[in-house]
Amino acid sequence: MRHSDRPISHPDDDVLGRSDFALALARSIDQLSVAKDGFVIGLIGAWGAGKSSVVELTLRYLKHGEMVRADGRGEPSLQDLEEMSRKFSRVAPVTDALIARNLDVDLWERNHRDREFANACGSREDATLALEYWRLKRKVENDPRNIVVRFSPWLFPGKAELASALMSDLARAVGEKLGSEVREAFASVLSRLAQVGPLAGVATDVITGGAFGGFLSSGVDISDKLAKRLTTGPTLENVRERLRQALRTLGTKKVVVVIDDLDRLTPAEAVEMVSLLKGLGDLPNVVYLLCYDEERLAELIETDLRLDGHEFLQKIIQYPVHLPPLDATDISRLLDADLQEIIPSLNSDDQRRLSNAWFLVLRYYLRTPRDVRRLINAYSVASAGLGDHTDPVDLLILETIRVYEPSIYDWVRQNLDQLVM
């Protein structure tokens, strides 16, 4: 479908005007001086409000900020980031697609590379821009200032698995960029986690300050071999301190860990993930960007721990930032932009009826961008099959009722003969 629920990643697709917000957030992360002690940012917004789109835009601007530096222009200003994004907006997808099709682009002879880029872009001007974009991108990838790691906690059940998975993702993304010392420090932590892993939950409890002795004294039956592994060698705190020391040497480089949809976990999973971040939040030069609905996440924490979820989050989130609020005008503008792609030409009477439909019906059901996408997906399917036989505005209202008031829609279907004479 054209109107999927996937987040946008390009400022030109930003109907809601969140690009400036994402731009400022990217610059804040990039210039974050307190990251040397680790830092946790909370991006807060209701379900379906567009947090993922803001994250994608923020990461885009982070990358473009590094490209400004790679271009020899010093520390980027907000204007520099806007110009870089606009300059390469047309050729970046073509360049990325070309690189994806052939992993040996770096090894191409120069004339061959120029010719391939010209063929892919369709014009000499675009080919020149694409080559410039490629060269800057390669510079950034070879010497990144911000290494982005995306982590999906819902893929890993269990406390020990969650800790190991997060550390493994960090090691995989960071190791190649930051050298052997950091890679070996991550490997030491992972090795120790693997040793304590057989005791369910031990790894995370150790990282987050739980009592390891409590497990050994609780009657757990472990073999002599396992007991030896658990009681010899460096402690998890020792290897974690080694990792801290290695990360302190990064200087201006940072690791940006993005964790989206924390509020979609089960109560136990949410507590495990937030507790893990509490324990790992002090890793030097590591910035966590967490995305969640505060009310829902606090409720999950309260359900599992029986304590105030808001207070619990305040101890972990060092900088909470809320999405810019949306009003009915923003949602109406997004709906109009999507409808323009499905029914691009409405006469003045239909436009008037559509405005009335918004005021009398639609605005009561469409509160978030996700609500709009849900309706547009339904309407695009219905219009493709019935558009030649129905009124477009009536069909939009009917689909709204079907999606958001299914019981009323069923009643209409069952009593159609009484409604249509």
C-alpha positions in Angstrom: 0.0 0.0 0.0 1.1 3.5 -0.6 0.0 4.7 2.8 1.7 2.3 5.1 2.3 2.8 8.8 6.1 3.0 8.2 7.7 6.2 9.5 8.8 8.9 7.2 12.6 9.5 6.8 12.7 12.5 4.5 11.8 16.2 5.3 9.9 16.5 2.1 7.4 14.0 3.4 6.9 15.9 6.7 3.4 17.2 6.4 3.2 17.8 10.2 6.2 20.2 10.3 8.3 18.1 12.7 11.6 18.5 10.7 12.7 21.6 12.7 12.1 19.7 16.0 14.1 16.7 14.7 16.8 19.0 13.5 17.2 20.6 16.9 17.1 17.2 18.6 19.9 15.9 16.3 22.1 18.9 17.0 21.5 18.5 20.7 22.6 14.8 20.6 25.6 15.7 18.4 26.8 18.5 20.7 26.0 16.6 24.0 29.0 17.3 26.2 27.6 15.4 29.2 27.6 12.2 27.1 31.1 11.4 28.5 29.3 10.0 31.6 26.5 8.3 29.6 23.1 9.9 28.9 19.5 8.8 28.5 17.0 10.9 26.5 13.3 10.1 26.5 11.3 11.0 23.4 7.7 11.1 24.7 4.5 11.0 22.7 1.2 9.1 22.5 0.8 5.9 20.5 0.6 6.8 16.8 1.8 10.4 17.3 4.8 10.0 15.0 7.7 9.3 17.3 9.3 6.8 14.9 9.2 9.4 12.1 10.9 12.0 14.3 13.6 9.4 15.1 14.2 8.7 11.4 14.4 12.4 10.7 16.8 12.9 13.7 19.1 10.2 12.5 19.1 11.6 9.0 20.2 15.0 10.3 22.9 13.4 12.5 24.3 11.8 9.4 24.2 15.0 7.5 25.9 16.9 10.3 28.9 14.4 10.0 28.9 15.0 6.3 29.2 18.7 6.9 32.3 18.1 8.9 33.7 15.6 6.4 33.3 18.4 3.8 35.7 20.5 5.8 33.1 23.1 7.0 33.7 22.7 10.7 30.9 22.3 13.3 27.5 22.4 11.5 24.9 25.0 12.3 21.2 24.4 11.9 21.4 26.1 8.5 24.3 23.8 7.5 22.2 20.7 8.3 19.2 22.0 6.4 21.4 22.8 3.4 23.1 19.4 3.4 19.8 17.6 3.7 18.3 19.6 0.8 21.3 19.4 -1.4 21.4 15.6 -1.5 17.7 14.8 -1.0 17.3 13.9 -4.7 20.4 11.7 -5.2 20.8 10.0 -1.9 18.3 7.2 -2.6 19.8 6.6 -6.0 23.3 6.4 -4.5 22.3 4.2 -1.7 20.5 1.8 -4.1 23.6 1.7 -6.3 25.8 0.8 -3.4 23.4 -1.8 -2.2 23.5 -3.6 -5.5 27.2 -3.7 -5.7 29.3 -3.9 -2.5 32.5 -3.3 -4.4 31.8 0.3 -5.5 34.9 1.4 -3.6 37.0 -0.7 -5.8 35.6 0.5 -9.1 38.0 2.3 -11.5 37.2 6.0 -11.5 35.9 6.3 -15.1 33.7 3.2 -14.6 32.3 4.6 -11.3 31.5 8.0 -13.0 29.8 6.2 -15.8 27.7 4.0 -13.5 26.6 6.9 -11.4 25.7 8.9 -14.5 23.6 6.0 -15.8 21.8 5.6 -12.5 21.1 9.3 -12.0 20.1 10.2 -15.5 21.9 13.5 -15.7 25.4 14.8 -15.3 24.4 17.2 -12.7 22.8 14.6 -10.5 25.7 12.2 -11.1 28.1 14.8 -9.8 26.0 15.3 -6.7 25.7 11.6 -6.2 29.4 11.1 -6.4 30.0 13.9 -3.9 27.4 12.3 -1.6 29.0 8.9 -1.9 32.5 10.3 -1.1 31.2 12.2 2.0 29.3 9.2 3.1 32.3 6.9 2.9 34.4 9.4 4.9 31.7 9.4 7.6 31.4 5.6 7.7 35.2 5.2 8.0 35.5 7.7 10.8 32.1 8.2 12.4 31.4 10.7 15.2 28.0 9.1 16.1 27.6 5.4 15.8 23.9 4.5 15.7 22.7 1.2 17.1 19.0 0.2 16.9 17.8 -2.2 19.5 14.5 -4.1 19.5 13.9 -5.5 23.0 10.8 -7.4 22.0 12.9 -9.9 20.0 14.6 -11.3 23.1 12.7 -13.0 25.9 14.2 -13.2 29.3 16.5 -11.1 31.4 19.8 -12.8 30.6 19.0 -12.9 26.9 18.0 -9.2 27.0 21.3 -8.1 28.6 23.4 -10.3 26.3 21.5 -9.1 23.2 21.9 -5.4 23.9 25.7 -5.8 24.6 26.0 -8.0 21.5 24.3 -5.4 19.3 26.6 -2.7 20.8 29.7 -4.8 20.3 28.8 -5.6 16.7 28.1 -2.0 15.7 30.9 -0.4 17.7 33.7 -2.9 17.5 34.7 -2.4 13.9 34.6 1.4 14.2 36.4 2.0 17.5 39.3 -0.5 17.5 40.4 -3.6 19.2 40.5 -2.3 22.8 36.8 -1.4 22.8 35.9 -4.6 21.0 37.8 -6.7 23.5 36.1 -4.9 26.4 32.7 -5.7 24.9 33.8 -9.3 24.4 34.8 -9.6 28.0 31.4 -8.5 29.2 29.6 -10.8 26.7 31.8 -13.7 27.8 30.9 -13.1 31.5 27.2 -12.8 30.6 27.4 -16.1 28.8 28.8 -17.7 31.9 26.1 -16.5 34.2 23.4 -16.9 31.6 22.3 -20.5 32.7 20.8 -18.9 35.8 17.7 -17.2 34.4 17.7 -13.5 35.1 21.2 -13.5 36.8 22.9 -11.4 34.1 20.5 -8.5 34.3 20.2 -8.6 38.0 24.0 -8.3 38.4 24.2 -5.5 35.9 21.4 -3.6 37.6 22.7 -4.1 41.1 20.7 -7.2 42.1 22.1 -9.6 44.7 24.0 -12.4 43.0 24.3 -14.2 46.3 20.5 -14.4 46.6 20.4 -16.8 43.7 23.1 -19.0 45.1 21.3 -19.2 48.4 17.8 -19.9 47.1 18.2 -23.6 46.6 19.0 -23.5 42.8 20.6 -26.8 41.8 23.7 -26.1 39.8 26.5 -28.5 38.6 30.1 -28.3 39.9 31.2 -27.3 36.5 28.7 -24.4 36.3 29.5 -23.4 39.8 33.2 -23.1 39.0 32.4 -21.0 35.9 30.3 -18.7 38.1 32.8 -18.3 40.9 36.1 -17.9 39.0 37.5 -15.2 36.8 36.7 -11.5 36.8 33.4 -10.3 38.2 30.8 -8.7 35.9 31.5 -5.4 37.6 35.2 -5.8 36.8 34.6 -6.4 33.1 32.1 -3.6 33.0 34.6 -1.2 34.5 37.1 -2.3 31.8 34.4 -1.4 29.2 33.9 2.0 30.8 37.6 2.7 30.6 37.7 1.8 27.0 34.7 3.9 26.1 36.2 6.9 27.9 39.0 7.1 25.3 36.5 7.9 22.5 36.8 11.6 23.0 34.1 13.3 20.8 32.8 10.0 19.4 29.5 8.7 20.7 27.4 5.6 20.5 23.7 6.5 20.0 21.4 3.6 21.0 17.8 4.0 19.7 15.1 1.9 21.4 11.6 2.4 20.1 8.2 1.3 21.3 9.2 0.6 24.9 5.5 0.9 25.8 4.6 -2.1 23.5 6.3 -4.6 25.8 4.6 -6.6 28.5 4.8 -5.2 32.0 7.6 -7.6 33.0 9.5 -7.0 29.8 9.2 -3.2 30.2 10.6 -3.4 33.7 13.4 -5.6 32.6 14.4 -3.2 29.7 14.2 -0.1 31.8 16.1 -1.7 34.7 18.8 -2.8 32.3 19.1 0.8 31.0 19.3 2.0 34.6 22.4 -0.2 35.0 24.0 0.6 31.6 23.1 4.2 31.5 26.5 5.3 32.9 28.5 3.8 30.0 30.8 6.7 28.9 30.0 8.3 25.5 26.8 6.1 25.1 23.6 8.1 24.5 20.3 6.2 24.7 17.3 7.6 22.8 14.2 5.9 24.2 10.7 6.4 22.5 7.6 5.7 24.5 4.2 6.9 25.7 4.9 8.0 29.2 1.5 7.2 30.6 1.5 3.7 29.1 5.0 2.9 30.2 4.5 4.2 33.7 1.4 2.0 33.9 3.4 -1.1 32.8 6.0 -0.4 35.5 3.3 0.1 38.1 1.6 -3.2 37.1 4.8 -5.2 37.5 6.6 -3.4 40.5 3.6 -1.9 42.4 5.3 1.4 42.6 4.9 4.9 41.0 6.0 4.4 37.4 6.5 8.1 36.8 9.0 8.4 39.7 10.8 5.2 38.5 11.3 6.7 35.0 12.5 10.0 36.5 15.4 8.2 38.0 16.5 6.9 34.6 15.5 9.5 32.0 17.9 12.4 32.3 16.3 14.5 29.6 12.6 13.9 28.7 11.5 15.7 25.5 7.9 15.7 24.3 6.8 15.6 20.7 5.4 18.9 19.5 1.6 18.8 20.1 -0.7 18.2 17.2 -4.0 20.0 16.7 -7.0 19.3 14.5 -5.5 21.5 11.7 -2.3 19.3 11.6 -4.3 16.1 11.3 -6.6 17.7 8.7 -3.6 18.7 6.6 -2.2 15.2 6.8 -5.5 13.7 5.7 -5.8 16.1 2.9 -2.3 15.3 1.6 -3.1 11.6 1.6 -6.5 12.1 0.0 -4.9 14.1 -2.8 -3.0 11.0 -3.9 -6.2 8.9 -4.1 -8.8 11.4 -5.3 -6.7 14.3 -6.8 -9.6 16.1 -8.5 -12.7 17.0 -6.6 -15.1 19.5 -7.8 -16.0 22.5 -5.6 -19.2 20.8 -4.3 -17.3 17.7 -3.3 -14.7 19.8 -1.6 -17.4 21.6 0.4 -18.9 18.2 1.3 -15.5 16.9 2.3 -15.0 19.9 4.6 -18.4 19.2 6.2 -17.5 15.5 6.6 -14.3 16.6 8.5 -16.2 18.9 10.8 -19.1 16.7 11.5 -17.5 13.2 11.5 -13.9 12.7 10.7 -12.3 15.0 13.3 -13.8 13.0 16.2 -12.0 9.8 15.1 -8.7 11.1 13.7 -6.5 12.2 16.5 -3.0 10.9 15.6 -1.1 10.3 12.3 -1.6 6.6 12.8 -5.4 7.1 12.9 -5.1 8.9 9.5 -3.0 6.1 8.0 -5.4 3.5 9.2 -8.4 5.2 7.6 -6.5 6.0 4.4 -5.3 2.4 4.0 -8.9 1.2 4.3 -10.2 4.0 2.0 -7.6 3.3 -0.7 -8.6 -0.4 -0.9 -12.3 0.4 -0.9 -11.9 3.2 -3.5 -9.9 0.9 -5.8 -12.7 -1.6 -5.9 -15.8 0.6 -5.6 -14.7 4.0 -6.7 -16.5 3.8 -10.0 -19.8 3.0 -8.4 -19.8 5.2 -5.3 -19.5 8.9 -4.2 -16.0 9.5 -2.9 -17.0 11.5 0.1 -19.8 9.1 1.1 -17.4 6.2 0.7 -14.9 8.0 3.0 -17.5 8.5 5.7 -18.7 4.9 5.4 -15.1 3.6 5.7 -14.6 5.8 8.8 -17.7 4.2 10.4 -16.5 0.7 9.3 -13.1 1.2 10.8 -13.9 3.1 14.0 -17.6 2.1 14.7 -17.8 -1.5 13.5 -21.0 -2.2 15.4 -22.8 0.7 13.7 -21.4 -0.4 10.4 -22.8 -3.9 10.9 -26.2 -2.5 11.9 -26.3 -0.4 8.7 -25.4 -3.5 6.6 -28.2 -5.5 8.3 -30.8 -2.8 7.9 -29.9 -1.4 4.6 -33.3 -2.0 3.1 -34.9 0.2 5.8 -32.4 3.0 5.2 -32.5 3.1 1.4 -36.0 3.4 -0.1 
